[in-house]
Amino acid sequence: MQALIEMLIGLIALLAAAALSQFGVDLNTPRKSDREIQRVKDCGEAKPAAAVPVGAPPSC
């Protein structure tokens, strides 16, 4: 008898989740992901290969 009641409760919960998913409701909240850490290459004291002059327009 207990197993029958638990099976009915599970079936009702499954039907409720299916009905709510039709409206875009998600009962399983996604876990917050940790921030992604990316290491960048350190250029150090190296000088650039070419210098590009940049001039501002006279209206500035």
N, CA, C and O atoms as a printed pandas DataFrame, in Angstrom:
     atom_number atom_name residue_name chain_id  residue_number  x_coord  y_coord  z_coord
0              1         N          MET        A               1    0.823   -1.194    0.000
1              2        CA          MET        A               1    0.000    0.000    0.000
2              3         C          MET        A               1    0.871    1.263    0.000
3              4         O          MET        A               1    0.586    2.232   -0.704
4              5         N          GLN        A               2    1.927    1.228    0.797
5              6        CA          GLN        A               2    2.838    2.376    0.877
6              7         C          GLN        A               2    3.511    2.624   -0.472
7              8         O          GLN        A               2    3.672    3.773   -0.885
8              9         N          ALA        A               3    3.901    1.557   -1.154
9             10        CA          ALA        A               3    4.558    1.698   -2.454
10            11         C          ALA        A               3    3.602    2.293   -3.482
11            12         O          ALA        A               3    4.011    3.082   -4.334
12            13         N          LEU        A               4    2.333    1.913   -3.401
13            14        CA          LEU        A               4    1.330    2.453   -4.324
14            15         C          LEU        A               4    1.145    3.945   -4.109
15            16         O          LEU        A               4    1.025    4.701   -5.073
16            17         N          ILE        A               5    1.121    4.372   -2.868
17            18        CA          ILE        A               5    0.971    5.795   -2.551
18            19         C          ILE        A               5    2.195    6.575   -3.032
19            20         O          ILE        A               5    2.056    7.657   -3.602
20            21         N          GLU        A               6    3.386    6.032   -2.807
21            22        CA          GLU        A               6    4.604    6.708   -3.264
22            23         C          GLU        A               6    4.662    6.779   -4.784
23            24         O          GLU        A               6    5.144    7.769   -5.336
24            25         N          MET        A               7    4.183    5.753   -5.461
25            26        CA          MET        A               7    4.162    5.754   -6.918
26            27         C          MET        A               7    3.183    6.801   -7.437
27            28         O          MET        A               7    3.475    7.488   -8.416
28            29         N          LEU        A               8    2.030    6.930   -6.795
29            30        CA          LEU        A               8    1.051    7.947   -7.196
30            31         C          LEU        A               8    1.588    9.357   -6.952
31            32         O          LEU        A               8    1.372   10.252   -7.770
32            33         N          ILE        A               9    2.274    9.555   -5.851
33            34        CA          ILE        A               9    2.865   10.867   -5.562
34            35         C          ILE        A               9    3.927   11.204   -6.598
35            36         O          ILE        A               9    3.996   12.343   -7.060
36            37         N          GLY        A              10    4.756   10.235   -6.972
37            38        CA          GLY        A              10    5.763   10.454   -8.001
38            39         C          GLY        A              10    5.142   10.763   -9.346
39            40         O          GLY        A              10    5.637   11.620  -10.079
40            41         N          LEU        A              11    4.046   10.065   -9.683
41            42        CA          LEU        A              11    3.355   10.312  -10.948
42            43         C          LEU        A              11    2.744   11.712  -10.982
43            44         O          LEU        A              11    2.795   12.392  -12.007
44            45         N          ILE        A              12    2.176   12.132   -9.877
45            46        CA          ILE        A              12    1.590   13.478   -9.801
46            47         C          ILE        A              12    2.688   14.539   -9.910
47            48         O          ILE        A              12    2.502   15.556  -10.579
48            49         N          ALA        A              13    3.820   14.310   -9.260
49            50        CA          ALA        A              13    4.926   15.263   -9.356
50            51         C          ALA        A              13    5.468   15.323  -10.779
51            52         O          ALA        A              13    5.820   16.402  -11.258
52            53         N          LEU        A              14    5.541   14.186  -11.460
53            54        CA          LEU        A              14    6.004   14.157  -12.845
54            55         C          LEU        A              14    5.045   14.915  -13.749
55            56         O          LEU        A              14    5.477   15.686  -14.606
56            57         N          LEU        A              15    3.750   14.704  -13.566
57            58        CA          LEU        A              15    2.760   15.412  -14.377
58            59         C          LEU        A              15    2.782   16.916  -14.097
59            60         O          LEU        A              15    2.612   17.717  -15.016
60            61         N          ALA        A              16    2.985   17.299  -12.851
61            62        CA          ALA        A              16    3.047   18.724  -12.513
62            63         C          ALA        A              16    4.283   19.363  -13.146
63            64         O          ALA        A              16    4.205   20.477  -13.664
64            65         N          ALA        A              17    5.401   18.680  -13.109
65            66        CA          ALA        A              17    6.621   19.218  -13.724
66            67         C          ALA        A              17    6.456   19.334  -15.236
67            68         O          ALA        A              17    6.920   20.304  -15.835
68            69         N          ALA        A              18    5.799   18.354  -15.860
69            70        CA          ALA        A              18    5.573   18.416  -17.304
70            71         C          ALA        A              18    4.632   19.564  -17.659
71            72         O          ALA        A              18    4.834   20.242  -18.667
72            73         N          ALA        A              19    3.609   19.784  -16.840
73            74        CA          ALA        A              19    2.666   20.878  -17.105
74            75         C          ALA        A              19    3.345   22.232  -16.920
75            76         O          ALA        A              19    3.122   23.146  -17.714
76            77         N          LEU        A              20    4.165   22.371  -15.890
77            78        CA          LEU        A              20    4.852   23.640  -15.650
78            79         C          LEU        A              20    5.908   23.920  -16.706
79            80         O          LEU        A              20    6.164   25.080  -17.032
80            81         N          SER        A              21    6.528   22.871  -17.247
81            82        CA          SER        A              21    7.551   23.086  -18.265
82            83         C          SER        A              21    6.941   23.609  -19.559
83            84         O          SER        A              21    7.639   24.220  -20.368
84            85         N          GLN        A              22    5.666   23.379  -19.764
85            86        CA          GLN        A              22    4.999   23.919  -20.947
86            87         C          GLN        A              22    4.919   25.441  -20.896
87            88         O          GLN        A              22    4.830   26.096  -21.934
88            89         N          PHE        A              23    4.950   25.998  -19.698
89            90        CA          PHE        A              23    4.895   27.443  -19.517
90            91         C          PHE        A              23    6.268   28.044  -19.271
91            92         O          PHE        A              23    6.366   29.231  -18.963
92            93         N          GLY        A              24    7.320   27.265  -19.398
93            94        CA          GLY        A              24    8.680   27.773  -19.246
94            95         C          GLY        A              24    9.174   27.809  -17.815
95            96         O          GLY        A              24   10.195   28.437  -17.536
96            97         N          VAL        A              25    8.475   27.150  -16.900
97            98        CA          VAL        A              25    8.906   27.126  -15.499
98            99         C          VAL        A              25    9.856   25.956  -15.310
99           100         O          VAL        A              25    9.512   24.818  -15.632
100          101         N          ASP        A              26   11.048   26.224  -14.791
101          102        CA          ASP        A              26   12.031   25.179  -14.553
102          103         C          ASP        A              26   12.215   25.023  -13.056
103          104         O          ASP        A              26   12.604   25.967  -12.369
104          105         N          LEU        A              27   11.936   23.830  -12.552
105          106        CA          LEU        A              27   12.047   23.600  -11.115
106          107         C          LEU        A              27   13.480   23.343  -10.678
107          108         O          LEU        A              27   13.808   23.503   -9.502
108          109         N          ASN        A              28   14.333   22.950  -11.606
109          110        CA          ASN        A              28   15.741   22.707  -11.292
110          111         C          ASN        A              28   16.532   23.963  -11.602
111          112         O          ASN        A              28   16.771   24.283  -12.767
112          113         N          THR        A              29   16.936   24.673  -10.563
113          114        CA          THR        A              29   17.705   25.895  -10.777
114          115         C          THR        A              29   19.141   25.525  -11.121
115          116         O          THR        A              29   19.721   24.653  -10.475
116          117         N          PRO        A              30   19.725   26.171  -12.125
117          118        CA          PRO        A              30   21.108   25.857  -12.482
118          119         C          PRO        A              30   22.071   26.347  -11.412
119          120         O          PRO        A              30   21.839   27.368  -10.765
120          121         N          ARG        A              31   23.144   25.608  -11.239
121          122        CA          ARG        A              31   24.150   26.002  -10.263
122          123         C          ARG        A              31   24.950   27.163  -10.820
123          124         O          ARG        A              31   25.185   27.260  -12.024
124          125         N          LYS        A              32   25.360   28.034   -9.928
125          126        CA          LYS        A              32   26.193   29.162  -10.343
126          127         C          LYS        A              32   27.577   28.622  -10.677
127          128         O          LYS        A              32   28.212   27.950   -9.865
128          129         N          SER        A              33   28.024   28.926  -11.876
129          130        CA          SER        A              33   29.348   28.459  -12.264
130          131         C          SER        A              33   30.401   29.431  -11.740
131          132         O          SER        A              33   30.166   30.633  -11.612
132          133         N          ASP        A              34   31.547   28.879  -11.448
133          134        CA          ASP        A              34   32.655   29.718  -10.999
134          135         C          ASP        A              34   33.140   30.574  -12.158
135          136         O          ASP        A              34   32.999   30.209  -13.325
136          137         N          ARG        A              35   33.707   31.707  -11.815
137          138        CA          ARG        A              35   34.243   32.575  -12.854
138          139         C          ARG        A              35   35.385   31.873  -13.566
139          140         O          ARG        A              35   36.202   31.188  -12.950
140          141         N          GLU        A              36   35.422   32.059  -14.864
141          142        CA          GLU        A              36   36.483   31.445  -15.645
142          143         C          GLU        A              36   37.733   32.316  -15.556
143          144         O          GLU        A              36   37.678   33.526  -15.776
144          145         N          ILE        A              37   38.833   31.698  -15.238
145          146        CA          ILE        A              37   40.092   32.418  -15.107
146          147         C          ILE        A              37   40.972   32.040  -16.295
147          148         O          ILE        A              37   41.240   30.864  -16.541
148          149         N          GLN        A              38   41.411   33.051  -17.019
149          150        CA          GLN        A              38   42.293   32.817  -18.153
150          151         C          GLN        A              38   43.599   33.561  -17.919
151          152         O          GLN        A              38   43.602   34.738  -17.557
152          153         N          ARG        A              39   44.681   32.877  -18.126
153          154        CA          ARG        A              39   45.995   33.506  -17.981
154          155         C          ARG        A              39   46.392   34.115  -19.320
155          156         O          ARG        A              39   46.185   33.522  -20.379
156          157         N          VAL        A              40   46.957   35.295  -19.247
157          158        CA          VAL        A              40   47.398   35.970  -20.464
158          159         C          VAL        A              40   48.920   35.952  -20.506
159          160         O          VAL        A              40   49.585   35.856  -19.475
160          161         N          LYS        A              41   49.445   36.044  -21.693
161          162        CA          LYS        A              41   50.895   36.035  -21.857
162          163         C          LYS        A              41   51.456   37.389  -21.448
163          164         O          LYS        A              41   50.971   38.427  -21.897
164          165         N          ASP        A              42   52.459   37.380  -20.612
165          166        CA          ASP        A              42   53.085   38.607  -20.162
166          167         C          ASP        A              42   54.153   39.001  -21.175
167          168         O          ASP        A              42   55.081   38.238  -21.442
168          169         N          CYS        A              43   54.013   40.190  -21.731
169          170        CA          CYS        A              43   54.948   40.642  -22.760
170          171         C          CYS        A              43   56.271   41.097  -22.165
171          172         O          CYS        A              43   57.286   41.101  -22.862
172          173         N          GLY        A              44   56.285   41.471  -20.926
173          174        CA          GLY        A              44   57.524   41.876  -20.272
174          175         C          GLY        A              44   58.011   43.224  -20.766
175          176         O          GLY        A              44   57.222   44.135  -21.018
176          177         N          GLU        A              45   59.320   43.335  -20.900
177          178        CA          GLU        A              45   59.952   44.592  -21.285
178          179         C          GLU        A              45   60.243   44.671  -22.786
179          180         O          GLU        A              45   60.964   45.571  -23.217
180          181         N          ALA        A              46   59.715   43.775  -23.570
181          182        CA          ALA        A              46   60.007   43.765  -25.010
182          183         C          ALA        A              46   59.396   44.997  -25.672
183          184         O          ALA        A              46   58.270   45.390  -25.368
184          185         N          LYS        A              47   60.152   45.590  -26.574
185          186        CA          LYS        A              47   59.665   46.763  -27.301
186          187         C          LYS        A              47   58.834   46.297  -28.487
187          188         O          LYS        A              47   59.084   45.220  -29.027
188          189         N          PRO        A              48   57.851   47.087  -28.901
189          190        CA          PRO        A              48   57.039   46.677  -30.044
190          191         C          PRO        A              48   57.873   46.645  -31.320
191          192         O          PRO        A              48   58.861   47.369  -31.447
192          193         N          ALA        A              49   57.464   45.794  -32.266
193          194        CA          ALA        A              49   58.217   45.638  -33.508
194          195         C          ALA        A              49   58.119   46.878  -34.379
195          196         O          ALA        A              49   59.080   47.219  -35.068
196          197         N          ALA        A              50   56.981   47.561  -34.367
197          198        CA          ALA        A              50   56.816   48.758  -35.194
198          199         C          ALA        A              50   56.027   49.797  -34.408
199          200         O          ALA        A              50   55.138   49.466  -33.624
200          201         N          ALA        A              51   56.371   51.054  -34.635
201          202        CA          ALA        A              51   55.653   52.139  -33.986
202          203         C          ALA        A              51   54.693   52.746  -34.993
203          204         O          ALA        A              51   55.090   53.055  -36.117
204          205         N          VAL        A              52   53.441   52.921  -34.612
205          206        CA          VAL        A              52   52.430   53.480  -35.506
206          207         C          VAL        A              52   52.003   54.825  -34.942
207          208         O          VAL        A              52   51.390   54.872  -33.876
208          209         N          PRO        A              53   52.314   55.927  -35.635
209          210        CA          PRO        A              53   51.895   57.236  -35.133
210          211         C          PRO        A              53   50.382   57.424  -35.319
211          212         O          PRO        A              53   49.831   57.098  -36.370
212          213         N          VAL        A              54   49.746   57.937  -34.318
213          214        CA          VAL        A              54   48.317   58.186  -34.366
214          215         C          VAL        A              54   48.103   59.673  -34.129
215          216         O          VAL        A              54   48.527   60.217  -33.110
216          217         N          GLY        A              55   47.452   60.314  -35.067
217          218        CA          GLY        A              55   47.203   61.750  -34.932
218          219         C          GLY        A              55   45.734   62.015  -34.679
219          220         O          GLY        A              55   44.866   61.348  -35.242
220          221         N          ALA        A              56   45.463   62.977  -33.842
221          222        CA          ALA        A              56   44.072   63.339  -33.551
222          223         C          ALA        A              56   43.610   64.368  -34.579
223          224         O          ALA        A              56   44.421   65.188  -35.010
224          225         N          PRO        A              57   42.357   64.359  -34.986
225          226        CA          PRO        A              57   41.867   65.366  -35.902
226          227         C          PRO        A              57   41.890   66.738  -35.249
227          228         O          PRO        A              57   41.772   66.835  -34.027
228          229         N          PRO        A              58   42.040   67.806  -36.037
229          230        CA          PRO        A              58   42.138   69.156  -35.466
230          231         C          PRO        A              58   40.877   69.593  -34.714
231          232         O          PRO        A              58   40.936   70.533  -33.921
232          233         N          SER        A              59   39.747   68.935  -34.947
233          234        CA          SER        A              59   38.503   69.334  -34.278
234          235         C          SER        A              59   38.497   68.947  -32.796
235          236         O          SER        A              59   37.638   69.408  -32.045
236          237         N          CYS        A              60   39.440   68.111  -32.369
237          238        CA          CYS        A              60   39.483   67.710  -30.962
238          239         C          CYS        A              60   40.046   68.849  -30.194
239          240         O          CYS        A              60   40.187   68.762  -28.975
